[in-house]
Amino acid sequence: MHPTSRFPRLRTLLASAFVLATAAGAAHAQPGFPSKPVRLVVPYAAGGATDTVARALAERLSQTWQQAVVVDNRPGAGTTLAADAIARSAPDGYTLFMTTSAHTISPSLYKKLQYDPLKDFTPITLVTTVPLVLVAGPAMKVDTAAALVTAAKQKPKDIAFASPGNGTAQHLAGELFKAAHQVDMVHVPYKGDAPAITDLLAGQVQIMFATTTAVLPQIGAGKLKPLALANPKRLPVLPQVPTFREAGLGEFDAATWFGLLAPAKLPPELRQKIYNDVSKIVATPEMKQKIEALGGEVNNTNPEQFEKFMRSEQAKWAKAASISGARID
């Protein structure tokens, strides 16, 4: 007589163990992924730089995977609404998240986040960084970043710097700049890049740390003067603009970035597959050209590098938020 015939409970336990092992193996391997449409969530409205990169990636992934990759725009609350929804999603690869530096700034601004920006997500790849550039409007009669520092020290609180919102990378970069050079400038937050740039052109504010994407047209038209780039090296789209180190003000790096995340506990094999497929697309000349046209630099990092980058970003922006006292509750 078979042992399990004599011990029914043993038979039940073995059967249960087999079912669990089979389910775990299936979840781990995810054969044939994807076998249905994939949702790519973007925490901003359609039409912006993040959305542009996400849609270009989604189009090419759809071709690679032979399944629709649908962009789902979920703007609001500085990317936290979309991030909260992702954190609660199943880690099966069918819900992905294209987010920005705001994701690592959020814990320094919001006291009651319902998720942890690091622990509740699986990093897949850092697609691109978009450096910030310090620009001066027509009302600011300086030609270099060093001259700006001199002017700010001569007349404390006389210079106002714009940002697209309290707690944004642009705002916090301005606060880090103030602290690094011991200057006192007034921060003026706006509801987005467009109104901030409008007032900068009109002379209501004098300077701004802006993404290269947002101000390339105005720089090209000679309406805004680029003083220095917050990046280790110059950009192809702004070859004439020196880095802060080249401008004599020391190393100063500040950028927004676009990175791909998934919910926490995504199986390692599935994470690697998604990364491999995305990486091949980002490495194509067409995608590289699209990213550089936005003023960005192609990163295309692996998951481990992206995780390390996110941790360093969170620490950097926490310092900036502490200096500025910025809070959103």
C-alpha positions in Angstrom: 0.0 0.0 0.0 1.3 3.5 -0.9 2.2 5.6 2.2 -0.2 8.4 1.2 -3.1 5.9 1.1 -2.6 5.2 4.8 -2.1 8.8 5.7 -4.7 11.1 4.1 -3.4 14.2 5.8 0.1 13.6 4.3 -1.5 13.2 0.9 -3.3 16.6 1.3 -0.1 18.3 2.5 1.9 16.9 -0.4 -0.7 18.0 -2.9 -0.8 21.5 -1.5 2.9 21.8 -1.6 2.9 20.7 -5.2 0.3 23.4 -6.1 2.3 26.1 -4.3 5.6 25.1 -5.9 4.0 25.0 -9.4 2.4 28.5 -8.8 5.7 29.9 -7.5 7.6 28.5 -10.5 5.0 30.0 -13.0 5.2 33.4 -11.3 9.0 33.2 -11.4 9.4 32.2 -15.0 6.5 34.1 -16.5 6.7 32.1 -19.8 5.5 33.9 -22.9 5.6 37.3 -21.3 3.7 39.4 -22.2 0.6 37.5 -23.2 -1.7 40.5 -22.8 -1.5 44.3 -23.1 1.0 46.1 -20.7 0.1 49.4 -19.0 2.8 52.1 -18.8 1.8 54.7 -16.3 3.1 58.3 -16.6 2.5 60.6 -13.6 2.1 63.7 -15.9 -0.4 65.0 -18.4 0.1 64.1 -22.1 2.4 66.2 -24.2 5.3 66.8 -21.8 8.8 65.4 -22.0 8.1 62.4 -19.8 5.1 61.5 -21.8 7.0 62.0 -25.1 9.8 59.5 -24.0 7.2 57.1 -22.6 5.2 57.0 -25.8 8.3 56.5 -27.9 9.3 53.6 -25.7 5.8 52.1 -25.6 5.5 52.2 -29.4 8.7 50.2 -29.8 8.0 47.8 -27.0 4.6 47.0 -28.6 6.5 46.0 -31.7 9.1 44.0 -29.8 6.5 42.2 -27.6 3.8 41.9 -30.2 1.4 43.2 -27.5 0.0 46.6 -27.0 1.8 48.8 -24.5 -0.7 51.5 -23.5 0.4 54.8 -21.9 -1.8 55.7 -19.0 -1.4 59.4 -17.9 -2.2 59.9 -14.2 -1.1 63.4 -13.2 -1.5 64.9 -9.8 0.1 65.6 -6.4 3.7 65.7 -7.7 3.6 62.2 -9.1 2.5 60.7 -5.8 -1.0 59.7 -6.9 0.3 57.5 -9.8 3.1 56.2 -7.6 0.7 55.1 -4.9 -1.3 53.2 -7.5 1.8 51.4 -8.9 2.9 50.4 -5.4 -0.4 48.6 -4.9 -0.3 46.9 -8.3 0.6 43.2 -8.9 4.4 42.6 -9.6 3.7 40.7 -12.8 5.2 43.1 -15.3 1.9 44.2 -16.7 2.0 47.5 -14.9 5.1 49.7 -15.4 5.9 53.2 -14.2 7.9 55.9 -16.1 8.7 58.5 -13.5 11.1 61.3 -12.8 13.3 62.9 -10.1 10.1 63.9 -8.3 9.8 60.3 -7.2 12.9 60.6 -5.0 12.0 64.1 -3.9 8.6 63.2 -2.5 9.6 61.6 0.8 11.3 64.9 1.7 8.2 66.9 1.0 5.2 64.8 2.1 4.9 63.7 5.7 2.3 61.0 5.1 3.3 59.1 1.9 1.4 55.8 1.7 4.4 54.1 0.0 8.2 54.0 0.2 9.8 55.3 -3.0 12.6 52.7 -2.8 11.2 49.7 -0.9 7.9 49.6 -2.7 9.3 49.6 -6.3 11.5 47.5 -8.5 14.1 49.6 -10.4 14.4 48.5 -14.0 16.4 51.2 -15.9 17.4 54.8 -15.8 16.5 55.8 -19.4 17.8 59.4 -19.5 18.7 62.4 -17.4 17.8 66.0 -18.5 20.2 68.4 -16.9 19.1 71.8 -15.5 20.5 74.9 -17.0 20.8 78.3 -15.2 19.2 80.9 -17.5 18.9 84.7 -17.1 16.0 86.7 -18.5 16.4 90.1 -20.3 16.2 92.0 -17.0 19.3 90.4 -15.7 22.4 92.1 -17.1 25.0 89.5 -16.5 26.8 87.3 -19.0 28.3 84.6 -16.7 27.3 82.5 -13.6 30.2 84.1 -11.7 28.8 87.6 -12.4 25.4 86.5 -11.2 26.9 85.3 -7.9 28.7 88.7 -7.5 25.5 90.6 -8.3 23.5 88.5 -5.8 26.1 89.2 -3.0 26.0 92.9 -3.7 22.2 93.1 -3.5 20.7 90.4 -1.2 17.1 89.5 -1.9 17.2 91.7 -5.0 17.2 88.8 -7.4 14.2 86.5 -7.8 14.5 83.0 -9.2 11.5 81.2 -10.7 10.6 77.5 -10.5 7.7 75.4 -11.8 6.6 74.7 -8.3 7.6 74.4 -4.6 9.7 71.3 -4.0 10.5 70.6 -7.7 14.1 69.8 -8.7 14.3 73.3 -10.3 13.4 74.9 -6.9 15.7 72.7 -4.9 18.6 73.2 -7.3 18.2 77.0 -6.7 18.3 76.4 -2.9 21.5 74.3 -3.3 23.0 77.0 -5.4 22.2 79.7 -2.8 23.7 77.6 0.0 26.8 76.7 -2.1 27.6 80.3 -2.9 26.1 82.0 0.2 23.8 84.3 -1.7 20.3 85.3 -0.7 17.8 85.2 -3.6 14.0 85.1 -3.5 12.2 82.0 -4.7 9.0 82.5 -6.7 7.1 79.3 -7.4 4.7 78.9 -10.4 2.3 76.2 -11.5 4.5 74.8 -14.2 7.2 75.8 -16.6 5.1 77.8 -19.0 4.0 80.6 -16.6 7.5 80.7 -15.0 9.2 81.2 -18.3 6.6 83.8 -19.3 7.4 85.9 -16.3 11.1 85.4 -16.7 10.8 86.8 -20.3 8.7 89.7 -19.0 11.3 90.6 -16.3 9.0 89.8 -13.3 11.8 87.4 -12.1 15.4 87.4 -13.1 16.7 83.9 -13.3 15.6 80.2 -13.3 17.0 76.8 -13.1 15.1 75.0 -15.9 15.2 71.7 -17.7 17.0 72.0 -21.0 13.8 70.7 -22.6 11.7 73.6 -21.3 14.0 76.5 -22.5 15.7 75.3 -25.6 13.4 77.3 -27.9 13.9 80.5 -25.9 17.7 80.0 -25.8 17.8 79.3 -29.5 15.8 82.5 -30.2 18.1 84.6 -28.1 15.4 85.5 -25.6 17.0 83.7 -22.6 20.7 83.7 -21.8 22.2 80.4 -20.6 24.8 81.0 -17.9 25.8 77.5 -16.9 24.9 73.8 -17.1 24.4 71.8 -14.0 26.0 68.7 -15.5 29.5 67.1 -15.6 29.9 67.8 -19.3 28.4 70.0 -22.0 25.4 68.9 -24.1 25.3 68.5 -27.9 22.2 70.7 -28.1 23.9 73.5 -26.1 27.6 73.2 -27.0 28.3 76.9 -26.2 27.1 76.6 -22.6 29.8 75.9 -20.0 29.3 73.5 -17.1 29.4 75.1 -13.6 32.9 73.7 -13.1 34.0 75.3 -16.4 32.3 78.6 -15.3 34.6 78.6 -12.2 31.9 77.7 -9.7 32.9 74.2 -8.8 31.1 70.9 -9.5 27.3 71.4 -9.5 25.0 68.7 -10.9 21.2 68.9 -10.9 18.9 67.2 -13.3 15.5 65.6 -13.7 15.5 62.1 -15.0 13.2 59.5 -16.6 13.4 56.0 -15.2 11.3 52.8 -15.5 10.0 51.1 -12.4 7.7 48.3 -11.5 6.0 47.3 -8.3 8.2 45.7 -5.6 8.8 41.9 -5.7 8.9 41.7 -9.5 10.6 38.3 -10.2 14.3 38.8 -11.1 14.0 36.9 -14.4 11.1 39.1 -15.5 12.9 42.3 -14.4 15.9 41.2 -16.5 13.8 40.5 -19.5 12.1 43.8 -19.4 15.4 45.6 -18.9 17.0 43.8 -21.8 14.2 44.6 -24.2 14.0 48.3 -23.1 17.8 48.6 -23.2 17.9 47.5 -26.8 15.3 50.1 -27.8 17.0 53.0 -25.8 20.3 52.1 -27.5 18.9 52.6 -31.1 20.0 55.7 -33.0 16.4 56.8 -33.4 15.7 56.7 -29.6 19.0 58.4 -28.8 18.2 61.2 -31.3 14.8 61.7 -29.8 16.2 61.9 -26.2 19.0 64.3 -27.2 16.6 66.5 -29.1 14.8 67.0 -25.8 18.1 68.1 -24.2 18.6 64.8 -22.4 21.5 62.4 -22.1 21.0 58.6 -22.7 21.8 56.6 -19.5 20.4 53.1 -20.2 21.6 51.8 -16.8 21.0 48.3 -15.5 18.7 47.7 -12.6 21.4 47.6 -10.0 22.9 50.9 -11.2 19.5 52.5 -11.2 18.8 51.4 -7.7 22.1 52.9 -6.5 21.3 56.1 -8.4 17.9 56.5 -6.8 19.3 56.1 -3.3 21.9 58.9 -4.0 19.2 61.1 -5.5 16.9 60.7 -2.5 19.8 61.7 -0.2 20.7 64.7 -2.3 17.2 66.1 -2.5 16.6 65.5 1.2 19.5 67.8 1.9 18.1 70.4 -0.5 14.6 70.2 1.0 16.1 70.6 4.5 18.0 73.7 3.4 14.9 75.2 1.8 12.4 74.1 4.4 10.1 73.0 1.6 7.1 70.9 2.7 3.8 69.9 1.1 1.2 68.5 3.5 
